[in-house]
């Protein structure tokens, strides 16, 4: 296919994007091969720092007044910019070379990152449990302790996002209050980073996410996990937790209006875009928490529906968000953050085999690189068998669905260590 490397300034609607000079996870697009249909897509690429792109002139428009490149000329899949700004219309031409295989992290490296993230989360859970129990006893939040947890989570999310998100799936199926708070905090910070929140905004978001249900510490313990069928009296009592949370924050000296709004109005998913949040000036963090809180409750079955898988919960949220563009955009961003088949996820194949996603394929999110840990008869594969789904013949094996490692009994860390042995 004829392809051409051009600066972002020459990218136009109607061109077919075939590659970028940035890794896929540093852009808001799930794939790097698609037809440019709107100017805002080009603007999004610019904001992500993209300097050069590769276009496929067989599938879309070519650069005006220039002939298509010869079909037998090889092209680089990812061009490193050799100039200083994206506005330069005449960059130095990058050398053309055959497309290399995408770099894959070693199983040993994957196992180490996963182990570090798991151990870190265990420490956070212990700290969060202490924080919530102190609040229950003293009716006041140790603000410094809460901020320390948020700072550590944010640092780890920035350094080890894939592993950090993967260990969330190892939590208890019937999560307690502090675990729910920590999960919402981790996911909210990941989503906030993805949609380019500033550092100050991220820290405020993390604190609000961690403490969004702190008012539940003042309810009887049997009410915390929201009984499937509540009497009117129980429903009224449960609804007081947002105002209880607001009161505790104010008593603790945490009086920022935007923070108080996150505590008071986080149960507003699908409601009008602008909540009655008093003097809150920034409702974006509140909306992020609303989406993430709903997502985690769908996973755990706290909404009254049966517990859902990640893909089921995301699909449900997406359908519910169609009535308002802002909610839809946030849910779409969450889908990109969580991914179709994210790194470390456990998947079943159409063949009946089970594997762990060990690398993502740029532009082909549905065809990851796997380590098969169970064969089609569900017998363990020791050592795990590598499988590159991009090399499967037409009609060959494909990913069927995501599996919950807790329910199917797959030890992700152990499988990766076996693959590294």
TORFI-461462 format. One line per 5 residues: their letters; for each residue z, y, x of C-alpha. Coordinates in Angstrom, 3 decimals. Layout:
BEGIN
A) Z Y X; ...
This chain:
BEGIN
XXXXX) 0.000 0.000 0.000; -0.848 3.457 1.409; 2.308 5.371 2.115; 2.964 8.799 3.545; 6.064 10.421 5.030
XXXXX) 6.460 14.021 3.854; 9.188 16.702 3.919; 11.219 17.096 0.741; 9.650 20.538 0.229; 6.290 18.862 -0.512
XXXXX) 7.630 16.317 -2.998; 6.228 16.955 -6.482; 6.555 15.566 -9.999; 4.141 12.660 -10.387; 4.635 11.288 -6.865
XXXXX) 6.031 7.783 -6.440; 9.088 7.713 -4.207; 9.130 4.732 -1.849; 11.871 5.601 0.662; 14.355 8.211 1.892
XXXXX) 15.901 9.248 5.180; 19.406 8.524 3.819; 21.252 5.363 2.867; 21.084 4.515 -0.850; 24.853 4.931 -1.321
XXXXX) 24.654 8.569 -0.245; 22.470 9.474 -3.215; 23.104 9.225 -6.977; 20.129 6.882 -7.468; 20.534 3.127 -7.810
XXXXX) 17.154 2.619 -6.175; 14.881 4.502 -3.813; 11.553 3.428 -5.378; 10.622 5.227 -8.591; 8.212 7.729 -10.091
XXXXX) 9.381 11.351 -9.890; 9.282 12.558 -13.484; 11.373 15.741 -13.394; 12.044 18.644 -11.023; 15.789 18.015 -11.335
XXXXX) 15.323 14.654 -9.569; 13.836 16.479 -6.587; 16.656 19.029 -6.669; 19.222 16.204 -6.703; 17.628 14.734 -3.582
XXXXX) 17.802 18.127 -1.863; 21.495 18.488 -2.722; 22.153 15.065 -1.193; 20.761 16.318 2.117; 17.478 14.404 1.976
XXXXX) 15.008 15.928 4.432; 12.060 13.534 4.404; 10.772 11.020 1.876; 8.128 8.314 1.767; 5.637 8.374 -1.110
XXXXX) 3.312 5.599 -2.261; -0.058 7.144 -3.081; -1.278 3.989 -4.851; 1.443 4.372 -7.481; 1.596 8.151 -7.763
XXXXX) 0.106 11.455 -6.701; -0.778 12.250 -3.095; -0.060 15.498 -1.263; -2.525 18.115 -2.477; -5.604 18.709 -0.323
XXXXX) -4.818 15.799 1.986; -6.448 12.369 2.000; -4.416 9.243 1.502; -3.409 7.454 4.699; -5.352 4.369 5.716
XXXXX) -4.086 1.189 4.123; -3.666 -0.629 7.437; -1.344 1.966 8.948; 2.270 0.722 9.031; 5.005 3.049 7.774
XXXXX) 8.690 3.544 8.564; 11.053 2.702 5.681; 13.586 5.290 6.752; 12.740 8.322 8.840; 15.366 10.096 10.908
XXXXX) 14.831 13.857 10.625; 13.804 15.481 13.903; 14.245 19.010 12.666; 17.154 21.074 11.487; 16.616 21.944 7.839
XXXXX) 15.067 20.411 4.733; 13.060 23.604 4.223; 10.882 23.015 7.316; 7.361 22.308 6.071; 6.105 21.071 9.443
XXXXX) 8.527 18.547 10.934; 7.738 16.574 14.042; 5.891 13.421 13.005; 8.153 10.386 13.189; 6.632 7.400 14.989
XXXXX) 5.201 4.743 12.706; 6.506 1.243 13.211; 6.772 -2.006 11.243; 9.457 -2.134 8.584; 12.623 -3.788 10.011
XXXXX) 14.893 -6.071 8.052; 17.818 -4.146 6.542; 20.944 -4.242 8.690; 23.614 -6.485 7.216; 27.310 -6.362 8.030
XXXXX) 28.602 -9.550 9.599; 30.812 -11.819 7.454; 33.617 -11.267 9.963; 33.362 -7.494 9.479; 33.232 -7.888 5.708
XXXXX) 36.287 -10.140 5.740; 38.218 -7.709 7.944; 37.439 -4.714 5.732; 38.330 -6.679 2.603; 41.614 -7.862 4.114
XXXXX) 42.560 -4.341 5.192; 41.792 -2.946 1.720; 43.781 -5.725 0.019; 46.831 -5.161 2.207; 46.601 -1.403 1.737
XXXXX) 46.457 -1.779 -2.039; 49.526 -4.022 -1.972; 51.396 -1.241 -0.150; 50.190 1.350 -2.678; 51.301 -0.859 -5.567
XXXXX) 54.786 -1.112 -4.100; 54.913 2.665 -3.612; 53.569 3.330 -7.118; 56.078 0.918 -8.664; 58.940 2.755 -6.930
XXXXX) 57.534 6.119 -8.053; 57.249 5.056 -11.713; 60.669 3.390 -11.778; 62.302 6.505 -10.299; 60.600 8.582 -12.974
XXXXX) 61.878 6.250 -15.682; 65.440 6.544 -14.376; 65.584 10.221 -13.409; 63.035 11.781 -15.808; 61.413 13.539 -12.870
XXXXX) 58.474 12.808 -10.575; 58.829 12.734 -6.807; 55.756 14.909 -6.302; 55.573 14.351 -2.537; 55.560 10.564 -2.979
XXXXX) 52.799 10.788 -5.595; 50.675 13.034 -3.395; 51.128 10.689 -0.421; 49.687 7.808 -2.443; 46.738 9.945 -3.572
XXXXX) 46.011 11.108 -0.014; 46.021 7.529 1.285; 43.807 6.258 -1.544; 41.299 9.062 -0.996; 41.151 8.419 2.750
XXXXX) 40.526 4.705 2.198; 37.932 5.343 -0.513; 36.037 7.578 1.915; 36.164 5.000 4.720; 35.986 1.654 2.926
XXXXX) 34.688 2.324 -0.576; 33.080 -1.076 -1.218; 36.121 -3.045 -0.100; 38.466 -0.653 -1.879; 36.647 -1.159 -5.179
XXXXX) 36.350 -4.909 -4.662; 40.096 -5.494 -4.340; 40.621 -3.880 -7.746; 39.240 -7.130 -9.151; 42.130 -9.050 -7.613
XXXXX) 44.737 -7.330 -9.754; 46.698 -8.993 -12.524; 44.723 -9.693 -15.679; 47.659 -8.223 -17.599; 48.173 -5.142 -15.418
XXXXX) 51.407 -3.188 -15.623; 51.773 0.573 -15.893; 51.800 1.484 -12.208; 48.885 -0.851 -11.421; 46.819 0.736 -14.193
XXXXX) 47.659 4.177 -12.791; 46.616 3.147 -9.288; 43.371 1.578 -10.508; 42.428 4.679 -12.510; 43.288 6.816 -9.474
XXXXX) 41.083 4.732 -7.146; 38.097 4.663 -9.491; 38.435 8.327 -10.455; 38.464 9.426 -6.809; 35.418 7.252 -6.111
XXXXX) 33.534 8.750 -9.046; 34.699 12.272 -8.172; 33.422 11.841 -4.622; 30.109 10.537 -5.937; 29.559 13.602 -8.132
XXXXX) 30.464 15.915 -5.249; 33.909 17.204 -6.213; 35.428 19.513 -3.590; 38.439 18.311 -1.564; 40.867 20.403 -3.641
XXXXX) 39.359 19.099 -6.858; 39.580 15.500 -5.595; 43.270 15.824 -4.753; 44.033 17.294 -8.173; 41.929 14.587 -9.837
XXXXX) 43.732 11.840 -7.917; 47.151 13.152 -8.870; 46.216 13.472 -12.540; 44.676 9.981 -12.550; 47.714 8.345 -10.940
XXXXX) 50.129 10.065 -13.344; 47.992 10.181 -16.507; 50.216 7.646 -18.313; 53.534 8.655 -16.734; 54.850 9.538 -20.199
XXXXX) 54.839 5.822 -21.049; 57.891 5.439 -18.798; 59.919 7.060 -21.597; 58.818 4.479 -24.201; 60.442 1.079 -24.701
XXXXX) 59.005 -1.350 -22.153; 57.499 -3.590 -24.826; 55.383 -0.638 -26.023; 53.787 0.127 -22.670; 50.998 -2.438 -22.959
XXXXX) 50.056 -1.289 -26.440; 50.506 -4.189 -28.887; 47.223 -5.394 -30.376; 48.379 -4.465 -33.892; 50.753 -1.517 -34.143
XXXXX) 52.601 -0.369 -37.228; 52.165 3.302 -38.199; 55.602 4.012 -36.705; 54.651 2.305 -33.424; 51.345 4.179 -33.321
XXXXX) 53.131 7.499 -33.785; 55.608 6.614 -31.040; 52.858 5.535 -28.665; 50.961 8.774 -29.177; 53.969 10.748 -27.931
XXXXX) 53.419 9.543 -24.376; 50.961 12.330 -23.565; 53.421 15.075 -24.506; 56.218 13.172 -22.765; 54.056 13.078 -19.657
XXXXX) 53.388 16.810 -19.881; 57.113 17.497 -20.230; 57.963 15.353 -17.194; 55.344 17.110 -15.052; 56.620 20.551 -16.040
XXXXX) 60.200 19.493 -15.326; 59.039 18.242 -11.914; 57.407 21.560 -11.031; 53.850 20.224 -11.456; 52.631 23.004 -13.718
XXXXX) 48.968 23.539 -12.773; 47.153 23.973 -16.131; 44.296 21.661 -15.140; 46.770 18.943 -14.150; 48.724 19.288 -17.397
XXXXX) 45.462 19.050 -19.354; 44.662 15.724 -17.668; 47.986 14.316 -18.820; 47.814 15.717 -22.345; 44.185 15.046 -23.259
XXXXX) 42.989 12.014 -21.304; 42.502 10.018 -24.537; 39.454 12.111 -25.464; 36.483 9.913 -24.554; 33.625 10.422 -27.074
XXXXX) 35.350 13.529 -28.458; 33.843 17.035 -28.212; 32.994 18.163 -24.700; 35.561 20.968 -24.539; 39.087 19.720 -25.289
XXXXX) 41.780 22.008 -26.618; 43.352 21.993 -23.186; 45.216 25.260 -23.420; 44.576 27.413 -20.402; 42.828 24.698 -18.383
XXXXX) 39.915 26.208 -16.477; 38.272 23.024 -15.178; 37.713 20.185 -17.652; 35.490 18.044 -15.386; 38.426 16.106 -13.793
XXXXX) 39.849 15.488 -17.271; 36.543 13.996 -18.410; 36.378 11.758 -15.320; 39.857 10.403 -16.069; 38.948 9.879 -19.731
XXXXX) 35.951 7.724 -18.789; 37.798 5.743 -16.107; 40.861 5.194 -18.301; 38.649 3.833 -21.086; 36.771 1.621 -18.611
XXXXX) 39.939 0.033 -17.215; 41.357 -0.475 -20.700; 38.161 -2.270 -21.732; 38.541 -4.578 -18.736; 42.124 -5.403 -19.667
XXXXX) 41.669 -5.571 -23.433; 43.979 -2.624 -24.104; 41.561 -1.064 -26.611; 42.003 -3.796 -29.201; 38.767 -5.516 -28.126
XXXXX) 38.753 -8.762 -26.097; 38.888 -8.194 -22.312; 35.417 -7.455 -20.964; 33.627 -8.076 -17.690; 32.626 -5.042 -15.638
XXXXX) 29.021 -5.182 -16.854; 30.111 -5.582 -20.489; 32.523 -2.646 -20.216; 29.893 -0.413 -18.616; 27.352 -1.356 -21.272
XXXXX) 29.886 -0.605 -24.016; 30.725 2.778 -22.503; 27.070 3.647 -22.117; 26.348 2.883 -25.761; 29.363 4.927 -26.869
XXXXX) 28.352 7.887 -24.693; 24.906 8.419 -26.197; 26.076 11.089 -28.629; 26.875 13.583 -25.885; 24.887 14.263 -22.705
XXXXX) 27.935 15.078 -20.560; 29.645 11.781 -21.343; 26.374 9.931 -20.836; 25.875 11.505 -17.401; 29.400 10.578 -16.331
XXXXX) 29.031 6.988 -17.498; 25.643 6.768 -15.759; 27.303 7.951 -12.548; 30.065 5.361 -12.977; 27.405 2.648 -13.357
XXXXX) 25.869 3.768 -10.066; 29.297 3.797 -8.372; 30.309 0.341 -9.567; 26.792 -0.987 -8.997; 24.767 -3.716 -10.629
XXXXX) 25.973 -6.406 -8.230; 28.297 -4.576 -5.837; 29.253 -5.687 -2.349; 31.912 -8.447 -2.452; 31.186 -9.275 -6.094
XXXXX) 31.126 -12.907 -7.202; 27.952 -13.873 -9.061; 26.476 -16.942 -10.703; 22.786 -17.765 -10.288; 20.249 -19.139 -12.736
XXXXX) 20.486 -22.370 -10.735; 24.195 -22.727 -11.533; 25.251 -21.879 -7.962; 27.951 -19.297 -7.234; 27.893 -16.797 -4.403
XXXXX) 29.425 -13.633 -2.978; 27.318 -10.515 -2.463; 27.314 -9.830 1.274; 24.638 -7.124 1.501; 22.623 -4.939 -0.841
XXXXX) 18.846 -4.655 -0.684; 17.640 -1.028 -0.710; 15.347 -0.470 -3.673; 16.050 -3.982 -5.014; 19.574 -3.861 -6.355
XXXXX) 18.970 -7.025 -8.403; 18.131 -9.056 -5.273; 21.197 -8.961 -2.996; 21.946 -11.100 0.063; 24.541 -13.766 -0.761
XXXXX) 26.820 -16.393 0.699; 26.749 -19.350 -1.677; 30.239 -20.804 -2.027; 29.557 -23.366 -4.782; 26.502 -25.516 -5.397
XXXXX) 24.899 -26.184 -8.771; 27.448 -28.934 -9.410; 30.298 -26.458 -8.648; 31.189 -28.255 -5.434; 32.410 -26.026 -2.557
XXXXX) 29.835 -25.053 0.066; 31.589 -25.245 3.443; 30.422 -23.382 5.365; 28.964 -20.994 2.764; 25.170 -21.000 2.657
XXXXX) 23.311 -17.695 3.264; 20.725 -16.803 0.620; 18.376 -13.823 0.680; 17.116 -13.422 -2.887; 14.222 -11.240 -1.700
XXXXX) 12.778 -14.372 -0.089; 12.878 -16.472 -3.243; 9.448 -17.521 -4.566; 8.239 -16.298 -7.937; 10.247 -18.053 -10.625
XXXXX) 12.984 -18.848 -8.098; 16.705 -18.226 -8.245; 18.072 -14.960 -9.633; 21.514 -13.543 -10.339; 22.594 -14.531 -13.831
XXXXX) 25.902 -12.680 -14.234; 28.951 -11.224 -12.535; 32.041 -13.433 -12.452; 35.706 -12.449 -12.339; 37.094 -13.914 -9.074
XXXXX) 40.494 -14.338 -10.725; 39.120 -16.396 -13.587; 36.680 -18.512 -11.572; 39.087 -19.092 -8.686; 36.924 -17.792 -5.834
XXXXX) 38.855 -16.512 -2.808; 36.493 -13.827 -1.486; 38.312 -13.286 1.794; 38.443 -17.036 2.519; 34.740 -17.524 1.799
XXXXX) 33.778 -14.701 4.169; 36.029 -16.081 6.896; 34.405 -19.496 6.467; 30.979 -17.877 6.745; 32.081 -16.193 9.980
X) 33.480 -19.367 11.515
